[in-house]
Amino acid sequence: MAMTTKYGGAVKWSEIDQCYVGTCPRLFFGGCHGDDMHAVARELDEIIKDCEESVTVSEPKERRILQAYSSRSD
């Protein structure tokens, strides 16, 4: 189950852990886990929202380069 955030969070079944694991590696290490996929997705969504509020995440370097290049006046 893919999350609908710009950070690419996901909930997947882990055969090793025998539970659902929610992760968002572009925003934080670790994640959340549980027996109910939808509950894990809700918890992951809350964690992502908390991180977005408390952490400044810079946009990808490629986008900054393109914006700088497109704003040049030659």
C-alpha positions as a Markdown table, in Angstrom:
| # | Residue | x | y | z |
|---|---|---|---|---|
| 1 | Met | 0.0 | 0.0 | 0.0 |
| 2 | Ala | 1.7 | 3.2 | -1.2 |
| 3 | Met | 1.1 | 6.4 | 0.7 |
| 4 | Thr | 0.0 | 9.6 | -1.1 |
| 5 | Thr | 2.7 | 11.9 | 0.2 |
| 6 | Lys | 5.6 | 13.5 | -1.7 |
| 7 | Tyr | 8.0 | 11.5 | 0.5 |
| 8 | Gly | 6.9 | 8.1 | -0.8 |
| 9 | Gly | 5.8 | 6.4 | 2.4 |
| 10 | Ala | 4.7 | 2.8 | 2.1 |
| 11 | Val | 3.1 | 0.0 | 4.1 |
| 12 | Lys | 4.3 | -3.6 | 3.3 |
| 13 | Trp | 3.9 | -7.0 | 4.8 |
| 14 | Ser | 7.1 | -8.3 | 6.4 |
| 15 | Glu | 7.5 | -12.1 | 6.2 |
| 16 | Ile | 10.4 | -11.9 | 8.7 |
| 17 | Asp | 8.5 | -9.8 | 11.3 |
| 18 | Gln | 5.1 | -11.3 | 10.4 |
| 19 | Cys | 3.4 | -7.9 | 10.5 |
| 20 | Tyr | 2.8 | -4.8 | 8.4 |
| 21 | Val | 5.7 | -2.3 | 8.4 |
| 22 | Gly | 5.3 | 1.4 | 7.5 |
| 23 | Thr | 8.3 | 3.3 | 6.3 |
| 24 | Cys | 9.2 | 6.6 | 4.7 |
| 25 | Pro | 13.0 | 6.4 | 4.0 |
| 26 | Arg | 13.1 | 9.8 | 2.3 |
| 27 | Leu | 12.0 | 11.5 | 5.4 |
| 28 | Phe | 13.1 | 9.4 | 8.4 |
| 29 | Phe | 14.7 | 6.2 | 9.4 |
| 30 | Gly | 12.7 | 3.5 | 11.1 |
| 31 | Gly | 8.9 | 3.4 | 10.9 |
| 32 | Cys | 5.9 | 1.8 | 12.5 |
| 33 | His | 4.4 | -1.7 | 12.5 |
| 34 | Gly | 1.3 | -3.7 | 13.5 |
| 35 | Asp | -1.1 | -6.4 | 12.6 |
| 36 | Asp | -3.6 | -4.2 | 10.8 |
| 37 | Met | -2.5 | -2.6 | 7.5 |
| 38 | His | -4.9 | 0.3 | 7.7 |
| 39 | Ala | -3.9 | 1.1 | 11.3 |
| 40 | Val | -0.2 | 1.1 | 10.3 |
| 41 | Ala | -1.0 | 3.4 | 7.4 |
| 42 | Arg | -2.8 | 5.9 | 9.7 |
| 43 | Glu | 0.0 | 5.8 | 12.2 |
| 44 | Leu | 2.6 | 6.3 | 9.4 |
| 45 | Asp | 0.6 | 9.2 | 8.1 |
| 46 | Glu | 0.6 | 10.8 | 11.5 |
| 47 | Ile | 4.4 | 10.3 | 11.8 |
| 48 | Ile | 5.0 | 11.8 | 8.4 |
| 49 | Lys | 2.8 | 14.9 | 9.3 |
| 50 | Asp | 4.7 | 15.3 | 12.5 |
| 51 | Cys | 8.0 | 15.2 | 10.7 |
| 52 | Glu | 6.9 | 17.6 | 8.0 |
| 53 | Glu | 5.9 | 20.1 | 10.8 |
| 54 | Ser | 9.2 | 19.8 | 12.7 |
| 55 | Val | 11.8 | 19.2 | 10.0 |
| 56 | Thr | 12.9 | 21.4 | 7.2 |
| 57 | Val | 13.4 | 19.2 | 4.2 |
| 58 | Ser | 15.2 | 20.8 | 1.2 |
| 59 | Glu | 13.9 | 20.2 | -2.3 |
| 60 | Pro | 16.0 | 17.9 | -4.5 |
| 61 | Lys | 19.2 | 19.3 | -5.8 |
| 62 | Glu | 18.2 | 18.8 | -9.4 |
| 63 | Arg | 15.1 | 21.0 | -9.0 |
| 64 | Arg | 17.2 | 23.8 | -7.4 |
| 65 | Ile | 19.6 | 23.7 | -10.3 |
| 66 | Leu | 16.8 | 23.8 | -12.9 |
| 67 | Gln | 15.1 | 26.7 | -11.1 |
| 68 | Ala | 18.4 | 28.6 | -10.9 |
| 69 | Tyr | 19.1 | 28.0 | -14.6 |
| 70 | Ser | 15.5 | 28.9 | -15.7 |
| 71 | Ser | 15.6 | 32.2 | -13.8 |
| 72 | Arg | 18.8 | 33.3 | -15.5 |
| 73 | Ser | 18.5 | 36.3 | -17.9 |
| 74 | Asp | 20.9 | 35.9 | -20.8 |
